[in-house]
Amino acid sequence: MSIFVTGAAGNLGRFVVQGLLEKVPADQITAVVRSKEKGADFEALGVRVAIADYNAPETFDGLFSAGDKVLLISSSEMTQDRVAQHKVVIDAARASGVALLAYTSATGTHDAPLAEAHRGTEKVLVASGLPYVLLRNNWYSEMFVDGLDSVIERGVLVRAAGEGRIASATRADFAAGAAAVLTGEGHENRTYELGGDHAWNFTEFTAELGKQTGKEIVYAPVGVEAYVDLLIGAGMPGLYAEILAGAEASFAKGELAGTNGDLSRLIGRPTTPIADTITAALQRV
């Protein structure tokens, strides 16, 4: 039996593999990556490496065996048919009779274009008849600290989230949850709404940033359309600007504010506060 992690070379995948190494021997873990080069670090740790690509269904033929467990990390290729990409893995897992397939989905209340592929994949997975786990992840806290240097320099943070709250957690938190499911028992056909223990909004975020830097930083909320224009004006392609703005609208509506404690219960500890993520980001600025 092996535990497979698809998309293992990504930020979340690497954390998952690290978490699994704390629980099972390295030779029971298989990192699925797109190229041999991306698997070199895993091989150095004694982790098995498999080369496969969501866009090449034949690369998944015969990859899994009966009794294996699989973590399907969702594709980040927004211009691709992500449901079709994920179905490649689901079909291969079903043909092999794996014991469990866990999928990194999006929070169930998240009603935005970004979540459409997740909902479509969930339907395919549930209909497959495979024992499944839906890991409905909230947003990664690290995504909110990109570009802090420019925010600090200008003294203003522009978003379109209103005063909506976000129960984010770190990639390491979500990865620990996935590792717990993959190495534990009794998770079959369960759905977990995973997020941080405490939701926050951007007024609180900028206050914390100001506290840690000793500078005055304000939050300047704008409308969704204005936010799209700002992103495009900064050089972002229109598709991505629309996707990010749709997420902002979800934040504003409180769709990412849920704090049910599923994640902290899975990992056996509190989730990482947003203040700690800000601290870590400032050490890199």
Residue, then its C-alpha position, 0 to 999 in steps of 0.5 A: m500500500s502506498i499513499f500517493v500525493t498528486g501535484a506533490a511539487g506544489n506548495l501544498g503538496r510539499f507540506v503534505v509530503q513533509g507531514l506524511l513523513e512524520k507519520v509513515p515510512a518514506d517508502q510508503i509515500t509516492a510523490v506524483v510530479r510532472s518531471k523527474e527534476k521536480g521529484a529529485d528532492f523527494e527521492a533524496l528523502g527516500v520518497r517514491v516518485a511517479i511521473a504523471d500529468y493531469n493533461a496526459p491521461e495515459t500517464f496515470d494508467g496503472l499508476f495506482s494499486a488496490g488498497d492505495k490511498v490518493l490525495l488529489i490536489s486540485s489543479s491550479e491551471m485556471t485556463q484548463d478544464r480542471v474538472a476533466q483534469h481531475k477526472v483523469v485521476i479519479d478514473a485511474a483510481r477507480a480502475s485500480g480499486v484504491a482504498l480512499l481518494a481525498y480531494t482538496s476542494a473549496t469551502g462549501t459556501h464559496d459561491a464564486p467562479l473559482a469554486e465551480a471546478h471544485r463543485g464539478t469535481e466533487k460530483v464526479l468523485v461522489a458518483s465514481g463510487l470510490p471511498y472519498v474525502l472532500l477536504r474543503n479548504n478555506w484560503y491559504s493565509e500566505m496568499f494575503v501576505d504577498g506584496l506586503d512590501s508595497v503595502i507598507e511603502r504606500g501605507v494603504l491596502v486596497r481590496a474589494a472584500g468590504e468588512g467580510r471575515i475570512a477563516s484562513a489557515t496556513r498551507a502547513d495547517f491544511a497539509a497537516g489535515a490532509a496527512a491526518v486523513l490519509t494516515g487515519e481511519g474512519h474518514e471514508n465518505r466524509t466532508y470536512e469544512l476546513g479553515g482557521d479557528h478565528a476569522w479576520n477582516f482586512t481592517e484587522f489585518t492592516a491594524e496588525l500589520g501596522k502594529q508589527t511594523g510601527k507604521e500607519i497602514v489603512y484599509a481602503p475598500v473598493g467595489v468589485e469592478a474597480y478592483v478588476d480595473l486596478l488589477i488589470g491596470a497593474g498588468m494582470p490578465g483579465l481572466y485572473a483579475e475577474i477570478l480574484a475579484g469574484a473571490e473578493a466578493s465572496f469574502a465580502k458576503g461572508e462565504l469564507a467566514g466559517t469557523n467550525g473547528d474541523l481543521s484544528r480537530l483533525i490536526g490536534r492543535p490550534t490553527t496558525p493565527i493570521a498575525d503569525t503569518i504576517t510576522a513570518a512574511l515581514q521577516r522575508v521583506 
